[in-house]
Amino acid sequence: MRKMFTKVLIAFLSFLLFTGCRDEVKEYYERPDYLRGNAYEFLQERGNFTYFLSALEMTGYKDALDGRGLYSVFAPNDESFQRYMTKKGKTSLQDFNLDSLKILISYHLIEFSFNRSDFLAFSKTASAEEPEEGDGSCYKYETLAQEGIKTMTDPNTGRNVKVYQQKKFLPVLSTRLFRTQESNNYESDYKVFFPSINWQGDDNNLYVANAAVVESGIPIDNGYMYVVDEVIEPLPTVYNALAGQSSNFKIFKELYDRFAYMYYDANKTKDYAELGDSLFQFYHYLPPTAGEDLPDIACEWTVSENESDYEARLKYAFNCFVPTDNVLAPYIQNFFGVEHYQDVPLLNLYYLLKAHVANRQKLILPSQLDKGLEGSLGEEWTVERNNLVATQFCSNGVLYGIDKVLEPAVFSMVMRPFFQYPRFSTMLNIAHKQGTFGAMVDPEREYTIFAIANDALKDKYGYNVNYYANEDIDVLNGRVTIETFNNEEDHTIRTMSGDEQSAFIQNQVVDGYIKPQETMGKRVFYPTRESYHFIYTENGQIYGENRSSISPLETWEFTYPNGDGRGIVYEVGDKFQSNKENVGMALFSNADKYQKFYQALLEANLIQLKPDGVTNIADVTAVEMDWLKGERCMVFAPLNNAWDETKVPTDSVELDRFLKFFFVPMVENKLQDYILPNHGTTGTYETRCAYTPATKAKMRITFSNDKQLNIANEDNLTVQTDGEVPFFATDGLIYGIKELLTPVKP
């Protein structure tokens, strides 16, 4: 009866762990005083565990196993310990450094009680009595092993700081994980990392790093006991593994350390530091939860300590594919053209390193490599067994040393010049901050980018990358700011807003392949990625929407072997300029074309001159059309020579309707873009001419040729636009029409 009660109690306590955050349920893991029998007593009764028991006493962990905590204990027998001591050149436990022995022994003790079914297929939602069939992907469990405060040298500043060490995680691999990952040979996969493992079989067996579990899930009063056939050797982090194999991976580690970040931890300092000391945590940008950046391969935990999803701690790994020095060095020199690998700009380096290490991935087994690797930007890389020069299983992931470089997609597609040539670093930083290039890595699509060198942007607009604007946060997202002039007249430097950055970079990118020679004899409009902005080609030239031409200084063309897309980059001396007038001001400014239409709008009180009450037209600073309520429109404005007074109503109400007929609102008609010759969606659309709230005059818009549109009223009376490039105003588009068109009253 007592055994049944104990089993139910343990199940209940375990369930609390699986369904809540660790900190919230910690109070439940104390063993009631009335229970007897524990892990230490069990091993004493079994015999043949004298070394392990002596080590528990020497390191102080006997009291832990003799107390109220719940544990899963992995116990090596005496023969295992003797082999380990011989391997390490020791004749007794007293020959070990006590601190090292503490880490070794506590690495065999997992916090909380996990039964065999849990280890085979952990799921926080499963019943402790009848666990559901899990996939085995949860394989890392928190141990009692924790190194003391370490003095480390900050790789960037050279200063010595005291660094808090996280608790170590122990890999307990279920053969179900191999099945889930579709391994074609479980034993072969495991022996890539642990060649001497005593394989126990493929069917629902457990393996713990270099040891096999030979007895599983023996219930004890304060948890579960597991017997292993070897002393489990503490595994390094991926970062420490790189340091240990420095002869092969020195360059990768040194480059990674350019992102090193010693984060002052006020809470850890308060709880663990000696008087007067400050404690730091060692990360690679960013500290957990602060953003998406290089994985923190130096951290024991692959997720934030405050991650509420306990299961995430157990399943995620850093799968690191690290090129050897003898392939990485020449690649960097050839691609970036630098004399030394440390000369690569930080942002460019970030994309290269991130291609080789990913965040929040499930463990990748060696046999999965044959299926290829997929990068975060959709890359597909091939890594075969013969590409592996080193393999090491780590506490926070796996290290695959490879004899090739995994090139990120942005290095081989249309964005390549921005990463390859430092003179485009300002645009690259803006594109990175706005996520522009990451959204363009589709080998099936075509893009054109207009690149501007740093000096040209700085001299004319004040655009400049300030790499040290915010010293206390990360380089790639927060610390780096983009600066600009206050305005055209005032060249005081200020921070460029995110909206300004987005508008600039999006207006330099076109969805489409622009090569004027391919469209000779035609006018072709191309929308930029900034909504309602366009460029066009005509007579072999490229023009901005304000009709100014640009002359490329240098051109790069790309085709993609794994897709039908292509890309082209033009280096230009200036950014595309937009007209700065709204529709009303544009009609006023272009009096030679639209004076009669403008005057009619003014007389109908559909235009207001600013400042209010101005009488001298020379004093006008703005022309407003408040009745539009800021809505973007396409305006089909009758030219002066098309104006026929006999067709213009004299009644004020009818004149109001007549003039509003030439305005086609975008939002009301659900138009996502302007209609231009051979671009956009033609059809019949409502105008602003309303006879009742629900009844509006309509206009049909169709293509005529590469320069003109046809527009028709509801009586099918059709007129053409004038063939000129329309005027792109800040709040709309203005076409000139060659004949007067009148609305049809329903």
LINUR-V913280 format. One line per field, one symbol per residue. psi: psi as a letter, one per 40 degrees, with the letter a starting at -180 (. if undefined). A space follows every 50 residues. Layout:
psi: ???
This chain:
psi: ddddddddddddddddddeiidddedeeehhideiihaddddddddiffd ddddddddeeedddeeaeihihhhhhiddddddddddefieideeihddd dddddeeehhhihhidddddghheeihddgiihieeehehihaehhiihi hihhdddeihihhhhiiiihhghiedddddefhegdddddeddgdehghe iehfiihgbeiihehhfhhidfaihhhieihhhhiiidddddddfdddfd ddddddeeeihhhhhddddddeiiheihiiihihhiiieeihahigeehd heiidehdgddddddiihhhhhiidedddddddddefidideehiddddd dddddehiifiihhideeddeiihieeeihihhideeheiihhideaihh hifihhhideeeaeedddddheefdddddddddefdddeefheeihihhh ihidddddddeehihhefdgdeiidddddhihiiidaddhfhhihhiddd ddddddeehhgihhhddefieihhihhiehhfiiiiihfeihiieeehii hhdihhihihdfieiiihhhhieiihiiieiidddddddfdddedddddd dddefehhhhihehdhdeeheihigdeefehhihhghhideehhdeehid hddddddddedehhidddefheiihihfhahiahiiaehhdidehiiihh hiidaeeiihiiaeeehhiiieeihihgideahhihieihhiihh.
